[in-house]
Amino acid sequence: TLCHFAGSACCGAAVLRLGGRSGSIGFASRRQLVDTAALSASFLAGCYTMNSCQASMHLSLAHALRAFEPVTTLLLTAAFLPSDTPSARRAGCLLPVALGCALSAAGAHGP
């Protein structure tokens, strides 16, 4: 996982450095750079907590929690960005995801 993120960071830095010269790719302002850095830090924190979960609990439970992320995203969007909340019909599409996570987490975990 660390090698994957290091490689992704190098590729992203190269694209921003090389693409910034043409003007099509890059940061338009310092504010955009700060926002991107904050989003990157929160993504890194999420990856760290996911890896910590996998180290301290059974793998199937950790992946059930990971599969529940779309539902969590929907709830956070409804709480913090109510104008961007999808319709009830679209939100209902996540019902099978939530049920699948509940069913996979309900069974016995471990050998």
N, C-alpha and C positions, 0 to 999 in steps of 0.2 A: 504494500500500500504506500509506503514512504517513497519507494522508487517511482511509483506511478505519479504521485503528486509532484515529486521533484522534476520528473520529465515534463509534466503538464505545465509547471511553472516556467521552465526554460523555454518551452514552445510559445507560451503566452508572452513572455518577455521579448522573444525574438520577433513575434508578429507585431507587438506594439512598437518596438524599436524600428523595424524595417517598414512597417505599414504607416507609421506616423509621418514619415517623410512624404508619402504620396498624398496625405491628407484624408484618405478614405477611412483609415483605422487609427485609433488613438484616442487620447483624452482631449476633449474640447476645452475643459477648464479644470482648475484646481479642485473645485467642488466635486466634479465628476470623479476625479482621482481619489478624493477622500471617501466618497460614497462607495466606490468600488473596493477600496481597501477595507472598509468596514464590513461590506458583504463578504469579502474573502475571509476575513477574520472569523465571522460568524459561521461560515461554511467549514472552516478548519476546526472550529470548536465542535461543530456537529460531527465531523469525522472522528475527532478525538474521543468524544463521548460514545460514539458507536463502537469504536474499537475497544474502549474500556468495558462496554457492556458485553461484548463478545468474549472478553477475557474473564469476566467475573460471573457470567451466567451461561446457561446452556445456549448453544448456538441457535437452536430452533426458536427459542423464546426471543432472542435478540433479533432474529430475522422477522418474527411476527411483529415486533415493535417497529421495525424498519418498514415493513409493508403497510403499517398504519399511518405512515407519514403523510400521504395525501389527505387523509381525514383531519390530521392535526393542522395541516396547512389551511384547509378549508375553515376550521374553527378559528385559527389565528387571523385569517383574512376577514372573517365576519366580525371579529372583535376589534381589529385595528383599522381595517379599510372597508367599512360597510358599503361604500359605493361600488366597490369591486367584487362584492360577493356574488357568486354565480346564482342562477335561478334555482328554485327548489328541484326542478326536473334534472338539471345538471348535477346538483349536489346528490340527488338520489342515485346517480350512477356509482357513487362511492359506497353505497349500501352493501353490495357484494364484497367489496374490499374489507369493510368493517366486519362483516359476518365471517369472512374467511380468516381474518386475524383472530377473532374471538374463538372460532373453532380450533384453530391451530394452537392457540395458547391454552385451551381448556384441558388438553390431554396431559398425560404424564410426561415429564421431561427427564431425560437422562437414560443411561443404559439399564 
